């Protein structure tokens, strides 16, 4: 996981509190690539700038990834203490919903979940979709393969899952409407398009400067390497300080 380091100077915003809701759909093959990974237990993976997830073997085989059917979380049928996936919100995010899609009904075993380190409680499948909602996970949301009984350990196979979270952000008082325009596209895939010449900085929501550049009017800045999430783009246009929010998809 890439780590970005802030400049010595602090980034200060004249801000108001602004709560926004985000929904991130994670496709396992995009996260782990096209090759089989037999042990993804000890590594933390970033979903976007405000979410990480990790895995615990918890007495079972290590969690694995297979391109054909996604993440494989193993069970321990004697105890129900199978693999655990933990999602950790960052930067003040609170997870409000998790939707897990199983590869097939045969790989949708009993699942329990824990919010902020609390006791594990049962979750309910609807066919091959499991939805955990009505929560506000501020530190962790964990799901466990809780299968018990039978003659074999049943895997939970996850090709995709979706995390919804609320994020209280630093919103720079309606600058888009009241100040000079700096950024043309506020929802970004690979490039930020600029409406003015400026020396700009891109700042994460925890105040870290992740990219600096000098740009011209009608030029683009490559940000494909940045993690998904929200950022603030700052610069000076015609002597006026401008800050605009963007969302990196």
Protein Blocks (a to p, Z undefined) as FASTA:
>chain_A
ZZddddfbdcddddddddddddddddfklmnojadcfblklpccdfblmbccdddfklpa
cddddfknopaddddfknopacddddddeehiacfbdcdddfblklmccddddeehiacd
ddddehjaccdehiacfkbccdddfbeehjbdcddddfbdcdddddddddeehklmmmcc
fbfblcdfkbccdfbdcddddddfkopafbdcdddehiacdfklpccddddddddeehia
cddddddZZ
